[in-house]
Every structure is written in structure tokens, then in C-alpha cells.
Amino acid sequence: MFKNEPFTDFTIEENRKLLLSALERLSLGSKVPCILKGDEVFTKETLDSVDPSDPKVIVASSSLASIDLAQEAIHISKSSKWEYVQDRSKILKNAASIMRVRKHELSALIIRESGKPWREADADVAEAIDFCDYYADEWERLQTPEKTMEVPGEDNYYFYQPRGISVVISPWNFPFAIPCGMVVASLVCGNTVILKPAEQTPRIGYELVKILLEAGVSKDALHFLPGLGEVVGDYLVKSTDISLVAFTGSKAVGLSIIEACGKVSKGQESVKKVVCEMGGKNAIIVDESADQDDAIKGIIDSAFGFAGQKCSACSRLIIVGDQYEELVSRLGDAVRNIRAGAPKDPATFLPPLIDSEAQSRVHKAIQNSGLKVFAQSEVPKDGYFIPATLFKDVPLDHPIFLSELFAPVLAAVKVKSFDEALRVANSSEYALTGGVFSRDPENLERAKREFKVGNLYLNRKITGALVKRQPFGGFKMSGVGSKAGGRDYLLQFVEPRVVTENTIRKGMI
């Protein structure tokens, strides 16, 4: 029976020592190769990934895959017999076991390469373990042909086959869990996979592929091609040999992938399937009956955890009624006291943004907003830091209220009624997560019906979905596809077939 992987309790001294030891042992400046058919391939062109809190520190120097290597990966995948391997679920379970043993080592790498604080990094690894275990169990359920009806003289069976070669293009903000989930979902269904990790976090992607190969994935079924999205990523997406593209990232890139995959080129045998998660502009509603202490804690965690660099993060705060000034004032005090620093420090809550481009973009958005900042935290001078920032009285048509910044920036507005709160919350082009803090049963029931998001949370933070417990994903411009970590997810990676046989024989040949 599936159970979520427990998070590490860092209030226990021994656990703190284990992660500190892993951070001390972590070698920096490693060379990350491409992997084709299990072989490591180093290229002349490289790209460095750095510690976002100290950009002078190079975490890894990654080989950049070329189009020639992408073509070779596709060629190898075509002849793979991976779909006929019978113990694919067992291989995923093996991978989960390896991850458990290496949990602190993997967390340490995530902390240094992506800038995640301790608990966030630990949760990243735990989620990857959950994906392996849960999708292995789900495939055990799906792989047995199902007899559709009992009909005299006829057998009818419904079953699934893999789609073919899949491309996984993964993000940097969950650099282990998200690529793991997309990769193992495709593999367990019998597809071959080419993984192109985010340019900012190639080393942890490399470790994922090495673990899966060690667990038993066929060498010709999984390839690792770090590289530039506009080069190797673009080629793979447009290749006529690719059957499926799984992507998590920005709306702009996601829509471009959907558009590219919708064009059928000469020689293409099938319509490409796209599994695409693109982000959110998520709102929390606080009504007049809410417990303010609970609300403030939930808002801080949702808006500023991992510096707001989660597609599920809260960036819009909608407060009902006359409590607005008091609640915003108290929230401002909390924002000013948020502790920022290097993620390797266990006391850090607010880490840096991922790179200089993100830092510059968000800094300009704040400076050019024309809005007066109500509250900000302090941040270190070095590194890609942006202070936790709270705006109040933000116009509903302002870009700060409408556009996804992927940063620790929260826009607060006052509304007169719960009706208006729901209208404002639903006005976004995205529909990923949302939350309500209320002690009014009627408002909570209305939110369940009328707050149109993929994952709705009542009286708790709106981040931190767990595999199976809260299958994750949205709609509108938040993406297309079934919820990750849910019972429908694997169905995207297979094609259903039906075989009908007349069992009344009239003789033998």
C-alpha cells in the first residue's frame, strides 16, 4: 500500500549533522556529461551552473548536447526493446530505494545548485521517491488487460501500449522531483525517454538518470541531453520521431511547444501528445471570519517559501471587509522579519532567485510598478536575492496583480464581500492553486463549488501538494494534461487498444 515518503525532521540533531556532512562532502565544479546508451559523452561546448547565493561558486560545468547527439539518441531509442521488459515497476521501486539511501547527498546538491533551503530540498527528494513508488503501483493496476464484457462466443480485451519516444523538458525549481515524475511515468509505461534538464540545474538531472540506470532501466531506453532549449530542446520537440513531449515551465515556452507539436510534418506517423504544466497566478482569500494567526502563517509560507519560485505559490491576497488594514499591517510585520540567506544555512527561510536574469527582471518589475512598497524584508548584498515584498491596495488591472512573476512578491487587495472575492480570484488567466481562510461553513462550501482552480486548499497553505494525496495540476493557461501524482496521469503516456476475438471456431487448419 502506497505511503508518502516521510520528510526529514531537522529538529533532531543527528539529522542536521547528516545533511551538514553531505554539504561538506559535496564536490563542486564537477563535469557533467551527456548520456547516450549508458555512455558518458563530453562535448567542447559547456555551460556552468552556479550557487545562486554565491554565483562565484561553480557547482557544475555541463556539456551542451548538439543536434547530432539528439539525432543519435533518437536513433538508439528506435531500436530499444524496453517496452517488452516485464519488471518495469520493480525497477522504479529499486530507484526509490536508491534515492532513500542517498537522500541527504541529493538534498545537498539541490541546495547548492538550485538554491533551495533544507526543508524544500528534502521535500524535493521525497516527492521523487513518491513518484517512483506510486507510478510503479499504478502501472501494476493498468498493465493487466481488462475484459470489457462477457459475451458468448466472443472475447473483448482493453489494454494499453506505450506511445513511443518521449521527450521530457524539465524545470529548475523542482530539479529532481519534477523530471523524475515525468521520466518514470513515461518509462514505466514502456516508452523510451530523452531528458533535457533545465539549463540552471543539469547536475541533479544527471544524478537522476544515473540512479535510474543503476536501478535497471535499459541503457537504450533513457538518454540525458543537457543543452540549450532553443537548440537541442527545439530540435527534439519538432522531430517527426517523437511521440510525446512532457514539459513543465513557463506559459510562453509551453504554448510554443503545444503549437510546434500541433504541426504535422512529412514522415510523421502519429499526432504528438503534449503533457504541459505552465504555472499560475494564485490567490488566497481571507474572509471576515478567518483566524488571522492561521491565515498569516499560511500566506507567508505560500507566498515566500522558496522565494515564491513555485507555480503553486500565492501572489494575490484578497481580503474581505474591514479587517483588511489590521491583517495587512500584521502581515507586513511578518514580511519585514523574514530571514533571508544562503540555503546551506539551516536557518534560512528566503533563498535567492535562480539566476541574474530572474533577479534583474523582478527588480525592474518592482521598481517600475509605480506602486508604493508596503513592506520588504532585508536580503544579503551578494547573490541573486530579491526581498520578500508586500504591496497593498493594488489595482486589479495592474501587472503586479495579473502577471506571474515567479518571485517573493505579494499583491494585497480589499473587497467588500465574499462574492466579490470569488470573482476577483477567478479573474486570472491561470487556474492552478487557490486557498481560502474562513470559519464560515457556507463560504467554505461555496469555495469548493465556485473557486475554479485545479488544487483548492481550505485553511492551510496552498503549496506542498503530495503525490496521491493531492494530485497536482490546473487548467486554463495553467496547462494541459492530467494531474501529476494522480490515478489518471499514466494514461497520458499510453495508447488504449481493444482486441476482439470470435471464439466460435468452425474448424482447424
Protein Blocks (a to p, Z undefined) as FASTA:
>chain_A
ZZddddddfkbmklmmmmmmmmmmpcghiacdddeehiacddfbdcddddfklmmbcfbd
cddddfklmmmmmmmmmmpcklmpmklmmmmmmmmmmmmmmmmmmmmmmmmmnopafklm
mmmmmmmmmmmmmmmmmmmmmmpccdfbdcehiacddddddfbjadddddfklmmlmmmm
mmmmmmmnopacdddddfklmmlmmmmmmmmmmnopafklpccddddfklmmmmmmmpmk
bmbdcddddfklmmmmmmmmmpccehiabdcdddddebdcddddddfkbcfklmmmmmmm
mmmgghhpafkbcfbdcdehjklmmmmmmmmmmmmmpccddfklmkbmbdcdfblklmmm
mmmmmmmnopacfbdcdddfedjddcddddehiafkbfklmpcfhpabddddddfbfklm
mmmmmmpmbdfbdcdddfbfklmmmmmmmmccfbdcehiafehiaehklccddehjnogc
ddehiaklmmmmpccddddddfbdcbdZZ
